[in-house]
């Protein structure tokens, strides 16, 4: 990827994270913000909006760090495990989803509480991962399904860990959905930016060849002296 397209990906992902967090924040904590709107307290409303967008920028940076870390890990995985890398990713997906439910239930469940109530977040993560993985397959090829699902499930949960440890419900959702959206955006736009980068490189190479040919012709041209 060219530096120009990398900067484009970085900035657009920041915007996606900021906007998504602002929207999710007002939905999740609507009961708190409704009074501000009814009282026409515009300044406080705007200050909260700016704060949410700032938090969204942090979530976006975490998402981008996870994305580029995964690209590196994926290359290492292909090199080490070769054809077994996909089965390894499937096992890791299953392990992470199991821990997402069982460990949270073990640590945070109160006496008599059912484990079913802890399945919801895992179902959301898996459903989002499957949707994005199918979209990635349609855009590229069927080999992209498992890597896309792995990234959307495993990497998202790793990025989500700071809030999972606290288990504060509003923050769980406030961080989860921006991470899912940012991760999905980066995954789905990556191949397009790679193709654009390839076209830009080819155009630069053609331009360089044209300049070289022109300069050679100019050197061979006989002098009128």
N, C-alpha and C positions, 0 to 999 in steps of 0.2 A: 504494500500500500504506500502511495506517495505521501509525503508530509502534508500536502495540501488536503488530501482526503482524510488523513488521520485527524487533522485539526477540525475538519468538518464533522467527523464522527464525534469527537470530543465535545464540541460546542452544542451540537444538536442533542446529544444524550443528556447534557446538563439541562437543556431546556425541557426535555421530556421528563426528567426527574423532578424538576422544580414544579412544573405544571401539574403533574400527576399527584405529587405530595400535597399540593395546595387543595386540589379537588377532593382527594381522599380524606385529608384532614378535616375539611368542613363537613363531609358526610359522616365520618366517624364521631366527631365531637359536635354534631349539629345542636344538641341540647344546650351546649355552652354558648355557642355563637348566635343562636336564634335571638336571644335577648338583645344582643348588640344591634342586630338589624331592626328589631322592633323599636328600639330606642334611638335609632338613627345615629349611633355612635360610630361615625365613619372613620375617625382617626384611629380608634382602637381596632376597628375591623381591618383597616389597611395595615396596621402594625402587625397584627396576627398573620395576615396574608403574607407579608414580607418575611416574617419569621418562618412560616411553613415552607415558603419557597427556598429560604436559606437551608433549612433542614433537608429539603429535597435535593439541593446541590450536593450535600454530603452523601446522601444515599446514592446519588448518581455516580459520584467519584468511587464509592465502594463497589458499585456495579461494574464500572470500567476496570478497576483493579482486578476484580474477580474474572472478568472476561479475558483480559490479556494474560492473566495467570493461567487460565484454562487453556488458551491457545498453546502456551508453552508446555503445559502438562500433557496435552493431547499429542503433541509431537513426540515427547518422551515416551508416552504410552505406546504409540505406534512403533517406536524404535525398539522398545524393550519387549513388549508382549506380542507385537506383530498381529497375526490373525486372531489371537486370543484377547485383544484389547476390547473388542465389543462385549464379549461375555463378562469380562472384568468390570466394565462399566455398568452392565445390567445388575451384577451382584452388588456393586456399590450403591446403585439407585435403591434397590430393595433394602439394603442395610440402613441407609439414611432415612428412608420413609418409616421403617420399623422403629428406629431410635427416636424419630420425631414424635411418634405417638407414645411409645412405651416409656422412654426416659422422662418425658414431660409428665406422663401420668404418675410415674414412680416418685418424682420429685415434688410435684405440685398438687397432686390429687388429695382432696380431703376425705375423711372417713366416710365410706358408703358411696362415694362418687363413682360413676360408671366411666369406663375407659372410652365409651362411645363418644362422649362429649369432646374427647381429645383427637378424634379422627378428622374433624372438620378441616383443620388447617392442612393436614397431610393430603386430604382429598383436593383441596384448592390448588396446592402446589402441583400435585400429579396431573390434575385436569389441565392446568395452564401449560404444563410441560408437554403434555400430549398434543394439545392444540397447536402450540408453536412448532413442535417437531413435525407434525403433518404439514404445516404450512411451509416449513423448510424443505421437506421432501418435494412438494409441488414446485418450489422455486428452483431446486437443484437436482438431487437424485436420491434414491432410496437409501443409499449408504449414509446419508446425513441424519437419519432418524434417531439412532441410538446416541450419537454424540450430542445432538441437539437436546434430547430428553435428559441426558446426563447433566449438561450444563444448566438447563432450566430447573432441575430438581436439586442435584448435589451442590452445585456452586451457589445457587440461591439460598439454600439452607445454611451453608457456611457463612455467607455474607450476612445472614439474618441472625447469627448466633448472639451478638450483643444484647438484642432484645429478647431472644428466647430464654436467656438466662434469668432475666428479670420477670418475664411472664406477665407484664402489664397489658391487659387486653387491647386498649386503644392504641398503644404503641406497636403491638404485634401486627395489627392491620395497617397502621400508618406506615410501617416500614416495608411490610410484605408486598403490597400492591405496587409501589414505586419500583422496588427491586425487580419484580416480575416484568413490569412494563419496560424498564430500561434494559434488562437482559434480553427480552424478546426483541426489542428494537435493534439492539446491536447485532444479535444473531441473524435477524432477517435482512439487515441492510449490508452486512459484511461482504457478501459475494458481489453485490452491485458495486460497492466501492472498489473492490478488487478488480472488477472488470473495467471500471472507469479508469483506474490507475494504469492498467495494462494498455488501454487505448491512448492514454496521455503519454506513456513511455514510447509507444510506437510512433506517435505523432512527433515527439521530440527526436527520435532516431531518424525518421524520414527528413525532418527539418535539418538535422546535422549532416545527413548524407547529401542533401541538396546543396547546402553551403559548401561542403567539401568539393563536390563536382564543379560548382561555380568557380571556386577559387583555383582549381586545377586548370579549368578552361582559360581563366584569366592569365595564369602563368604561362600556358602554352601559346597564347595569342602573340603573333609576331609584332615586334616593335615597328613603328612608322618612321623611326629615325634613319 
